[in-house]
Amino acid sequence: MRGFLKKLFGRSSPQQLGLEVRPRAARRALAEEDEDDFSWFFPPNTLVDSEPWDKYWSDHISHGLADFIHLFCHDGNLVDTMRANGLKTVLCVGNGVSQEPRALAWAGFDVMALDLSPVAMKVASESEPPDEFLAKLVGGSSGGLNGELKFVVGDLRDPACCPGPYDVVIERLTLQLFPDEDRPAALQAVANRLASPGIFFSQSHDGGWKPPKPRIHRNEAWFRVNGWPIYPIDGALTTRIAWLLTTTG
């Protein structure tokens, strides 16, 4: 656990950020007492109330699992595409405690991070991960370029919150949490913040996938119905495209 926390927080300790990390003995006792209760591990069933999300992130940090949010964050190809097309501004939606916005700013982009949870935004904004960690998130791209970086607490469905437009919007495992009847409106709310040309990067996790079934990206159908070109495309960007990542496991 110590290695995960060091990468996430850098020189700032969890305690300095106002967060509790249980000692190993306390974690072991808690597991023995309630070994079947993993409710803290799963996202809350609300996308309106920030308090359950504050608890979610605090619990993940106290259990030493917060850094797993970076498991599939490998933005090297995205950074190369952005630079090749002169894209400069980024909005990270539903960011949580991720240091992806900081890594992209380190790579020279102007980045806004948006999340419903004040705790997540406090942790993300006050963490100081080392440059080596940031470099891994952006595929080893040149860094230290000091793009603008801001963290905002708000609801992604509020059009007045971080209105943009942005050259790139990134969401990871957030929009898939919306109920089927609410997801199109949430997707449209995020899409309304995207400039043209621009990239809507969307990661969806298909946790129940097993071969030989096809992997399902929860948002792909919406993009296709609305006529979005899907990455990869030939040549320079001339319009808005969807860049879809489907993960499993």
N, C-alpha and C positions, 0 to 999 in steps of 0.2 A: 504493500500500500504506500509506503513512504516514497518510492520512486514515482508513482502516479501523481502524488500530491506535489512533489518537487517540480515535476514537469508542468503541472497545471498552474501552481501558484508562484513558482520561481522564488524570488527573495521575500515574498509576502507569505507569512504563515497563515493557515486557516484561522487560527485564533485571532490574528490581527485583523482579519476580515469579519470577525464576529461570529465565526462558525465553530461548532463543536466537532472534534474528532475523537471517537471513543478509543480508549486504550485497548490493546489486543485482548487482554483478559476480560474486559467488559464486553467486547464484541463476541468473544467465545461464549461467555455466560448468556448473553442475549440470544445467541443462536441455539444454544442447548435448551433454553427456556421456551423458545418459540420457533423451533426449527422449520416449521411448515408455513410460517407467515412471511411471504415475500411481497406483501402488498405494497411496501415502500418502493419496490423495484419498478412498478408499472406506472405509466403516466396517469395523472388524474383524469376523470371523465368530464371535466369542465374546461372550457376554453374562454370563460368569462371571468371567473373568480381567481384572483392571483394567489390567495392564501394557500390553497392546496399545492400550487406550483412552487411556492416558496418552501413548503415542507418537502416536496419531492426533491428539489435540488439540495437542500440541507441534508436530507437523508442519504442521498447519493454521495455527497462529500464525506459525511461521517462514516459511511461504510467503505470509503476508499475507491469508489467506482466512477467518480465524475469524469475521469480522463477517457473513459471508453467512448465518450461522445466524439472523440477524434478518430475512432477506429477506421472509418471509411473516408476521412478527409484527406484527399490527395489532389490538390488543386493545380499541379504543375501544368497539365494540358489546358486547363481553363485559363490560367495566367498567360500562357503563350498565345492563346486565341485572343484574349483581351488586348494584349500588347500589339498583336498583328493587326487588329482592327481599330486601334485607337480608343478603346473603351476605358473609362477612367473612374466612374463612380459605381459604388456597390451598396446594395441594401441586403443585409442578412436578417431574414425574418424568422421569428421563433428561435433566436440564437441560443438561449439557455446560457450555460457557463462557457461555451466554446470560445477558443482563442483563434478561430478562423478569421474573424474580422481584424484582429491585431496582426495576424500573419499577412493578410492582404494589404493592410496599411503599411506594414514593414516592407512589402514588395513594391510600394509606391502608389497604391490606389487610395482614393478617398472613400471611406467606408462608414456606413451607418449601421449599427446593430440595434434591432428592435425585439423586445420580449415583454410578455405580460408580467413576469415575475421581477419585483424589485430586488429580491435576494440574488437572482441569477445575474442581473445587470450590475449589482454591486461587486459580485465575485469576478465577473468577466472584466469589468472596467479597472479593478484594483489589482488584478493578478499581474505578475511580472515574469512570465516564462522566459527562459534564455533564448538567444537568437538561434541556437542550433535546433531548438524545438520548433520555432516558427518556420525555419527553413524547410523542415520536413513536411509541414502542412502545405507548402506551396511548391513542392517538388524541387527544392534546392535552388529556386530562382534567386537572382540577386536581390539583396535586401538592404536595410538601413536607409531606405529612400524616403521614409517619414511622410507617408500620405496622411491626410486628415482622418481622425478616428473619433466617432461619437457613439455613445450608448444611450438609448432612449427606452423608457418604460411606457408601454402602450399596447393597444389592441390593434392587430393587423387589419381588422375590418373597418377601422375608423379612417376615413379618407383624409382627415385633417392631420393624421399622425404620419410623419415622414412621407409627405406626398410625392416627393421626387420631381421630375422623373430621374430614374437611375439607369445607367447603361447595363447593369447586371443586377438581377435579384436572385438570391440564394435562399432556398428553404430546404431543410433536412428533417424529415420525419415529423413535420408539423402539420401540414395541410391534410395528410392522410388521417389525422386524428379527428377531423370534423365528421359528423354524421353525414351519410350519403346525401341527405336532403339539403344540408347546409354547405357542403364542400364546393359546389360550383360558384356560389356567391363569394366564398373565401378566396378561391382561385382567381376570380375576376378582380377582387379587391387588390390582390397582390399584382396581378397583371396590369392594372391601371397605373401602377407606379413605374412601369418599365418604358424606357425610351425606345425609339426605332431609328436605326437598328439597335438590337439589344438581345441579351441572353437571359432566359428564365431557367435557372438551374434548379431542378427538383429531384430530391432523393426520396425514394419510397422503400420501405423495408417489408419484404414478404416473408414473415417469420414462419409461416406454415408450409413453405415450399418444399417439395420433395420431387426428385426426378422420377419419371420423365415429364411431369407437368411443366408447362411454360411458367416462367416467373412473371408475376403481375405487378406492374407499376400502377398504384392506385389512382394516379392523376393522368395517365397517358390518354385514356379515352376522351377526357375533357379537351386536351390539347388537339387531338386529331379531329374531333367534332367541330372545333372552332378554327380549323384550317392552319394550325401552326406547323411550320416546317420543323422536323425533328433532327437534331444533331446526330451524325455528322452531315455537313453540307459541303458542296464544292464551291471554292472561291471565297471571296470576301463577303462579309455580312452586308446584306442590303435591306433586311427586314428583321422583325423579331422572331427568334427561334426558341424552341424548348430543348434543353439539354437534360436528358433523363438518366438517372442512375437508380438501378434496382439492386438492392442488397438482400441477402438471405442469411439464414443461420439462427 
